[in-house]
Amino acid sequence: MAGEAILGTVSQLWRYPASSLAGERLDTISVGTTTVDGDRLFGLVDASDGEIARPDREARWHKVPLIRARLTGAPPGKEWRLEVAVPGGGWLPAPGPESDRAISDFLGFATAIRPFGTEDAAPGYAGPRTQARYAKAPIHLLTTASLARLKALHPEGVPDPRRFRPNIVVDMEPVEGSFPETEWIGRKLAIGDLLLTVSEPCRRCGFTIIAQDGFDTDPGILRNLVRHNAHNLGVYCTIDRPARIAIGAPMRFL
């Protein structure tokens, strides 16, 4: 590994405590054997029927990514505790009646935060749980080179990483005419002490076009990915060796 050139360095790290809500940007993350610790422990559902939020498909959920989420506490010795905040509001513990009411008022219909049934989340919570609508990916990696390629194709757009919900953003030089990590399928990477295998491209959905804090709705984002990179941006990786990584960690091929 020592002889391999550095491809880039980690510039952003994210976890998403509640699916579809805004992510939590961190200086370090712990990656376990299956995914980032604390990632996607909770979901937001329609309180009337238990259906999970679908910002990618239903306009009534489009404001969900404006709701912030964060975790307090951490294993070992402590349990994760979720807090959420709607725009203009303070942090509220969730799940709970106050946070559910704040989110419902913000969205305009009755909703509830619920832990995923397969996770050991929400200590002391005795209410209903929900199931994720898809199996969460181990690690989602995105390079600034691919964001630069998208910007070149769509100069008026804002390819903010938050549109794509990566766990790891790696700062690397642009590659002319290329979304580089899409070409790394099957390759092995070292990011600091973390060892990964690039397993598949990340196929994008309608979530990428909706507005968030700081940028507007933009169908051109997805249109250009469909046209120029077979719907994809970034890659999913499986975990060969868990580790804790920090901003500035170097990335190399193994």
Residue, then its C-alpha position, 0 to 999 in steps of 0.5 A: m500500500a505504501g507504494e500506491a499514489i494518493l488518489g485524494t483526501v477525505s473532505q466531508l463525512w456524513r451519517y444520516p440518523a433518520s432516512s430522508l431527513a438532512g444528514e449530520r456532517l461530522d469530523t470523524i465517523s466510525v465504520g463497522t462491519t456493515t455500515v457507518d455507526g448510527d446511520r439510518l436508525f429511524g424513519l419518518v412515516d405518514a401517521s395515518d397508514g405507517e407508510i414511510a416518507r418518499p421525497d423522491r416520488e411524492a411532492r408532499w414529502h419534498k420538504v423533509p430534507l429541510i428537517r435536521a437530524r442529529l444523534t447524541g450519545a454513542p456506544p459503548g456505554k451510551e445509547w444513541r438518542l435522536e434529535v430533530a429540528v424543523p426550519g426555524g425551530g429548536w432541537l427536539p427529542a425523537p421519537g416523541p409527541e413534541s417532535d412529531r407535532a413540529i414535523s407534522d405542522f411543518l409538512g401539513f399532515a400527520t407524521a411520526i418518527r419511528p425507529f427501524g424495527t431491526e435496529d437497537a435504537a430509541p432506548g425506552y421507546a415502546g411505540p410502533r416501529t417501521q421498516a426501511r423501504y430498502a436495504k441500506a448500503p454499507i458505504h456510499l463514496l463520492t468524489t469531488a471529481s465526479l461533482a466537477r464533471l456534473k458541473a461541467l455538463h450542467p454549469e447552471g446547476v448546483p451539484d451539492p453533495r447533500r443532493f446525493r447523501p454520501n457517507i464519504v466525500v473524497d477531494m480529488e482532481p477532476v478527470e477530463g470527461s469522466f465520473p472516475e469512481t464509476e470506473w472503479i467497480g471491483r477495485k479495493l481502496a484504503i481510506g486511512d485504516l479503512l479498507l473497502t471494495v467498490s461494489e456497484p455504482c450508485r443509481r440516482c433517483g428523484f431525491t437528487i433534484i429537490a431543493q434543500d437549504g442553499f439550493d433550489t429544485d433542479p431537474g437538470i441534475l438527474r437529467n444529465l446523470v441519466r444522459h451522461n452516466a447511465h443514471n449513476l453518481g458515486v459508488y457503493c462499497t463493502i467493508d473489508r476492514p472496519a475503522r474510524i476515519a477523519i477529515g483529511a484521511p488519504m485514499r489509495f488503491l490497494 
